[in-house]
Amino acid sequence: MNMMKKLVSAMTAGIMAVSMAASMASVNAADKNAMELVNDMGQGWNLGNTFDCWNTRGWTTDTETGWGNPRTTKDMITAIHASGFDSIRIPVTWYENTNAQTFDIDDAYLARVKEVVDYAHSQGMYVIINMHWDWVTDTSKNLWLNKGLDALPQFTAMWTEIANYFKDYDQHLVFEDMNEVAWQDNPYAGYNENSYKTLNTLNAEFVKAVRKTGGKNENRLLLLAGANTDLDNTCNAQFVVPDDKMVAVSIHYYRPSPFCVAEQGADWGYAATWGTDSDLAAVKADFAKMKTTFMDKGVPVILGEYGVVTSDKGAKDKPSMYKFLRTVAETTKSTDGIACYLWDASNAGDMVYFNRKTLQWFDPEIQKIYADLKGGSTPGTDTPSFEIKNRITIPISEVPKDENGYRLDLTPYAAKGVKLTGALLQGKITSGESVGYGFGFEAVRNGSGSPVWTGEPAVLGADGILNVEFDGKGQDDDGTAYTYEINMRYLQIQQWWTTPQNGATAELESLTLIFDKDIDAPQTTTEPTTKATEPTTKATEPTTAATEATTEATEATTEATEATTEATEATTQATESTSEQPADVTIGDLNGDKTIDIMDVIVINKYLLGTKDLDANAQAAADADKNNKVDSSDALAILKLALNKN
């Protein structure tokens, strides 16, 4: 029974409790049979609309973020664990990262899946990985698993590769072979004879392929796809469970569908409320049916997905939603041999619960349901607490501004030995649909050379949360890819575009900086220690006079002398990289053709926009006012030189 499951404290006010580390997590899973293992899984959560994204190649090569969720981090999984979940299901779609001829899965994709598995596994959580949208209801897409038994060679080859890759993991890792599969035009009109035959064959071959890889796969729990994971179709005599002692059956629980998944106006039925005596009796009857068909025979069931649509179009009654979620989770907890996993599309879908950008629950009442079911807060326990320490939130009113937007000094953070890995900009759209921002910073590109301006775009939309990741990968306007490492001097935030054009506005509230390590808040500074190289759309406009440039240089010098010792040293290092330049150059001749013309103007503006690097000679030629930096004043001076030459 689920009485053996451990208790942890609930998430509260930014400090969240987590269960013991992996070394203390539970009795060795290898000593458990299938029923005991499923009982030990506790509450489960889906990393939905993430690795399962498909048909994304038209706009990205990163399928993990292709549908709009941010890149998965260990903090996300830790926060989920702290919320009362001991298990995570990671749906994975493989085909866009698989060679269609050899069936080999891309090494980098496998490694990334492993990295996220490790986020959970290292905390003693159970993890399910599967083969998700390699089959789709729309047969016109003709994905490889739609071929049914003709796909068997690829099916077994891919599962053999996956199983070998993870064969050394203990029994906290579970393999699920397929998701919501059927091989017929309408899988919702009952399951036909061909679909049962194909499903039974693939399930059996999956078990054989994994067991043949040996190692810990010989006793790993394997989760078998139900008949379109529908409860009635799966609890049918035509569905055959292979003869293996370590298997479970996958069923999804969106019942009744008019309440759980239907949006207003659905022609097949819609309900906004749930929770009558009849509704509660139906849940008991469903669990009794699964118990008689499977659990009483020693075959556990995993409800791989359940939930209620949360979108405005769904328009569900909130008390009804709370009652449904609690009823399913409580009934699961009190029933032997069954576990359930909440489906959560998070920041990209119509069934959303946990905000992966802010690491908070969208609805505190739903968070409380799972904290209560886990055991609630127990004062005096020895459960370690978890606090998010790798991020700092600054009210937007405290972020310094200059003529180009918001500009934050990063040198105090650099002095603490951390690197910026991401940022959140929070606010609200006050008109229009969205506002696009550019996050600019200095970075060394492709591992060498002087730091150059680099930028990352991101969009603030209706949810009021902009998420930008500084992942070290960028692309110039001409499509040239590069890698970069942030030079921790400043972060410049500018508005780049709106939707509709010139028709959207936003009211910003806060900026959150996310670092690669835990950090204490540094002493705030009101201005960057130096005016670093930056882009500007006004580079060619005659708005800066020579006297203003001199004043600006003087102010920058004054600021530098007033900075802390650490910031001054960082500034000195950056300045040295630009001061070591050849003296024998012609000011304005950036391309070295012995003339000063519009091509030199184009070169300096591309440099300021971050789409072109300059060598030492070009850097010296671009520094028209000889103040050891290249900025819009130099662009204006070179434009004037080019015009005078003509």
Number of C-alpha atoms within 10 A of each C-alpha: 15 19 10 11 17 15 19 27 25 25 27 14 7 11 14 22 22 26 26 19 15 13 11 11 16 15 10 13 18 15 11 16 16 24 22 19 23 24 25 26 23 27 26 27 25 23 24 24 25 26 27 22 23 21 14 15 11 7 9 12 12 17 24 24 19 23 21 16 23 18 18 19 12 14 17 21 25 23 25 25 27 24 30 31 27 26 28 28 25 24 24 26 24 23 23 19 18 16 12 12 7 10 17 16 19 14 10 10 18 16 12 14 15 15 15 16 23 17 19 24 22 13 20 21 28 27 25 22 23 23 23 23 23 20 24 20 19 11 13 8 11 13 16 17 22 21 14 20 15 12 14 18 10 17 22 19 17 22 22 18 18 19 22 17 14 17 19 13 16 18 20 21 26 21 25 26 21 29 26 19 25 27 25 17 10 12 17 12 8 15 22 16 12 13 20 22 16 18 25 21 16 22 21 16 18 26 25 16 19 25 18 13 18 15 17 18 25 15 21 26 26 26 27 29 27 30 29 25 24 22 21 16 19 23 20 13 9 15 17 17 17 17 9 14 15 21 26 28 24 29 29 22 24 18 19 16 14 19 25 25 22 22 22 16 11 12 8 8 12 19 20 17 18 22 15 10 8 9 14 15 11 14 18 13 12 14 19 14 15 21 21 11 18 20 21 12 9 18 22 27 28 23 21 27 21 24 23 27 23 20 13 10 12 23 16 24 14 15 12 17 22 17 17 24 17 17 16 20 22 16 16 21 22 13 16 20 26 31 25 29 25 27 24 24 22 24 22 18 16 18 22 22 23 25 19 24 19 14 16 19 20 16 12 11 13 18 19 19 19 21 22 15 18 23 15 18 16 12 8 6 10 11 16 13 16 17 16 15 14 18 20 17 14 14 12 18 12 14 18 16 16 10 8 15 14 18 22 22 23 23 25 23 21 17 16 15 13 18 18 23 18 16 21 21 24 22 20 20 19 13 14 17 17 24 26 18 21 19 21 22 27 24 24 18 21 13 11 10 14 18 21 25 23 28 24 17 17 18 21 23 19 15 12 18 21 21 21 22 18 19 15 15 14 16 14 14 11 7 8 9 11 13 14 20 20 22 22 21 24 23 21 22 21 18 17 14 17 19 16 13 11 10 13 17 17 21 13 18 14 18 20 18 16 23 20 13 14 15 17 11 14 13 7 14 17 12 19 22 26 24 20 23 22 22 23 15 12 13 21 19 12 14 11 14 11 13 9 12 17 14 11 13 18 13 13 17 14 13 16 21 12 11 19 14 12 14 23 18 15 18 18 13 10 17 15 11 14 17 15 11 17 12 9 9 17 17 21 29 24 28 19 14 10 11 15 24 22 15 16 25 27 15 21 31 24 16 23 24 22 22 19 16 19 19 13 17 19 23 25 27 28 30 23 21 17 13 13 19 22 24 24 25 24 28 27 24 23 27 25 18 19 19 12 10 11 9
